[in-house]
Amino acid sequence: MATIYEIADKYKLIQQLIEEGAPEEAFIEALNAIDGELAEKLENYAMIIVNRQANIDGKKAEAKRLLESAKSEENAIKRMKENMQFAMVTAGQTKVKGEKFNFTVQKNPPSLKVVDDAVIPPQFVSVEEVRNIDKKAILAELKNGAEINGVEIQQGESIRIR
């Protein structure tokens, strides 16, 4: 069976025969022969694409499941540590020695809580400007006949498999 590239080359050869004025029977017969090849090749490609897409979807679902599971484990650990700390504080103990582990309730490094950002002196504030282009609005204006500098409408092609 010919590869998809060989089939494409056959179509190019037929196009060349047409452009050179070859008899119609010569290229119609060749065209009929490769039409079946192309359809079969495209069918095979489509089956592979469907299978690979199913693999991708399955992997993405599994990745999502694993991330959710990991997050659940992290939350469980956090709750357990909070329970341990609460028990130690309630018992008035800041240090407990166990057989395998030692436990200490200690102060964390200082962190900052912003209460009112409007009154913070300007030397501690940086402002970032984010520039977003509303492509949908520009495209709508261009379709309505407007002329806008710096943009142009482009139209690509893609294959659709049904």
Buried (B, 14 or more C-beta within 10 A) or exposed (E): EBEEEEBBEBBEEBEEBBEEEEEEEEBEEBBEEBEEBBEEBBEEEEEEEEEEEEEEEEEEEEEEEEEEEEEEEEEEEEEEEEEEEEEBEEEEEEEBEEEEEEBEEEEEEEEEEEEEEEEEEEEEEEEEEEEEEEEEEBEEBBEEEEEEEEEEEEEEEEEEEE
